[in-house]
Each structure stands twice: as C-alpha cells, then as structure tokens.
Amino acid sequence: MQNPLDGIIPDFSIFGAEFTEMWQKIAAGLWGIAILIAVYQLGGGILAIAQNRDGHPVALRAAKREAQSAALALGGLVCLGVIVGAIIFLFS
C-alpha cells in the first residue's frame, strides 16, 4: 500500500491571508508570554539562590535546580524556531 500523504506539504495559505496572519499573531503572542514566564521563573530562582546562600544546603540545591530548569526553559523557548526547523528538516 502506498503512503497517501507522500508528496503533500502542509500549507496554511489555503485558508487565506487573514487566517495565516491570525494564527501567526496568536503563536507569536503565546511564545512571547512563555518567554516572559520563563524569565520570571529564572529571576525567582536566582533570587532564591541569593536568599539561601548562607542557609540550608538542601534549600540552596533546590533553588539552584529551579534556576537551572528556568534557564533551560528560557534557552529552549528562545531557540524554538531553530529547534522546530531542525526537526522538520531532519524528518522531511
């Protein structure tokens, strides 16, 4: 049996320019909000590290993990376009 999707490329232009502009604006807005949330979390993690510097080692470790997770999330969000492009390139 042949692949029925062979040679078909996703194309949003079939729905018109208004639809394309709308989903791109929504995606850009959500992406921006996600970046702001990651920046906020990173700031909170850095603040927690500063507050626990002379405190309990377990709390300091948890604060460092929080900051590292937020930094990784922020890096992934900033590079999201490149990551998605690479995945599409690799699997197309």
Sequence and secondary structure as in RCSB ss.txt:
>XXXX:A:sequence
MQNPLDGIIPDFSIFGAEFTEMWQKIAAGLWGIAILIAVYQLGGGILAIAQNRDGHPVALRAAKREAQSAALALG
GLVCLGVIVGAIIFLFS
>XXXX:A:secstr
   TTTT    GGGG HHHHHHHHHHHHHHHHHHHHHHHHHHHHHHHHHHHTTTS HHHHHHHHHHHHHHHHHHH
HHHTHHHHHHHHHHHH 
